[in-house]
Amino acid sequence: MSAWQGVLFVVGLGLLVGGAELLVRGASGLALALGISPLVVGLTVVALGTSAPELAVTLAASLRGQPDLALGNVVGSNICNVLLILGVSALVTPLVVVRQLVWREVPLMVGVSGALLLMCLDGRVSRLDGAVLVAGGVGYTAWTVVASRRERRQAPGAEAAAPRGPIWLDVLFVAAGLALLVLGSRWLVAGAVAFARVLGVSELVIGLTLIAGGTSLPEVATSLLAAMRGERDIAVGNVVGSNIFNVLAVLGFCATVAPGGVAAADAVVSFDLPVMLAVAVACLPIFRTGHVISRWEGGVFFAYYVAYTAYLVLDAQQHDALHGFTRVMGWFVLPLTALTLAILLARGLRRPRPA
């Protein structure tokens, strides 16, 4: 690893912070100017923008014949988005979850994750599968924006809000923020890949960990900054929206244009995709309990991301500690967590549904 790659890594981190600031500011202004809620901006504009690094990496890997890197990046990013980003954001400040996320977007995220797992059972996301995913992404975006504008017009006092500044300035902020996020992520990923090659791990592990974490850094920066600025709808909506678009738009587009689609390794189908689905399902009871992601729940998410990453590293190296680690997780930690989530869901379902 050269010194220049280390410099790019540090500079890329700075670009992510600046880009996140511009993106959150511009997205909040666009929400008011266009008559849609900040949540929908987080689910669409911000989510699509922060998924741009995943698209760039996944598309390049697909066209270069690196399917493990392509699929691993998407699956790893979705796991990272929930466990790491929501976990750290909730540790900083408890996150409010609005009703729309609980009853519409999170079930959609679960459904999309399950559909991807089914598509991969034959060992490949075919071009036809990709076209279906892309069509779903276009339909979801259009429906979400139209429904939000209609709800805002029908809401009491909907006409009282006014844009905070000229709309062109908000668009400029969003465009500049996205550009900085993409550039910063690219430099960070280049440094991360250099580190991984020095360690001698596989492309799949690189995709699931370092590259997934690197391309998820825009979501990290954006969600953390949005949470600290009080834009909690954007913070949570960005993560859920990014997970939906990573599958529908990013992987769908790449599978459509790549020759033969995107191959799915047995290890991804048997372990990582089920983990991605389980993580999406875990959002239902946690989001449903008081419509708040508390600090302790954020801590649980973060701890599981550490455990997941540790497992990948131990498995890649076939470390002696792998057997004991797997037994502890399988016989104690996972059953205890499943019981806790079941109790949380039961309590949440007994609460009256908010208006």
Stockholm file with secondary structure:
# STOCKHOLM 1.0

chainA/1-355         MSAWQGVLFVVGLGLLVGGAELLVRGASGLALALGISPLVVGLTVVALGTSAPELAVTLAASLRGQPDLALGNVVGSNICNVLLILGVSALVTPLVVVRQLVWREVPLMVGVSGALLLMCLDGRVSRLDGAVLVAGGVGYTAWTVVASRRERRQAPGAEAAAPRGPIWLDVLFVAAGLALLVLGSRWLVAGAVAFARVLGVSELVIGLTLIAGGTSLPEVATSLLAAMRGERDIAVGNVVGSNIFNVLAVLGFCATVAPGGVAAADAVVSFDLPVMLAVAVACLPIFRTGHVISRWEGGVFFAYYVAYTAYLVLDAQQHDALHGFTRVMGWFVLPLTALTLAILLARGLRRPRPA
#=GR chainA/1-355 SS CCHHHHHHHHHHHHHHHHHHHHHHHHHHHHHHHHTCCHHHHIIIIIHHHHTHHHHHHHHHHHHTTCHHHHHHHHHHHHHHIIIIIIHHHHHHSCEECCHHIIIIIHHHHHHHHHHHHHHGGGTEECHHHHHHHHHHHHHHHHHHHHHHHHHHHHSTTGGGCCCSSCHHHHHHHHHHHHHHHHHHHHHHHHHHHHHHHHHTCCHHHHIIIIIHHHHTHHHHHHHHHHHHTTCHHHHHHHHHHHHHHIIIIIIHHHHHHSTTCEECCHHIIIIIHHHHHHHHHHHHHHHHSTTEECHHHHHHHHHHHHHHHHHHHHHHHTCTTHHHHHHHIIIIIHHHHHHHHHHHHHHHHHSCCCC
#=GC SS_cons         CCHHHHHHHHHHHHHHHHHHHHHHHHHHHHHHHHTCCHHHHIIIIIHHHHTHHHHHHHHHHHHTTCHHHHHHHHHHHHHHIIIIIIHHHHHHSCEECCHHIIIIIHHHHHHHHHHHHHHGGGTEECHHHHHHHHHHHHHHHHHHHHHHHHHHHHSTTGGGCCCSSCHHHHHHHHHHHHHHHHHHHHHHHHHHHHHHHHHTCCHHHHIIIIIHHHHTHHHHHHHHHHHHTTCHHHHHHHHHHHHHHIIIIIIHHHHHHSTTCEECCHHIIIIIHHHHHHHHHHHHHHHHSTTEECHHHHHHHHHHHHHHHHHHHHHHHTCTTHHHHHHHIIIIIHHHHHHHHHHHHHHHHHSCCCC
//
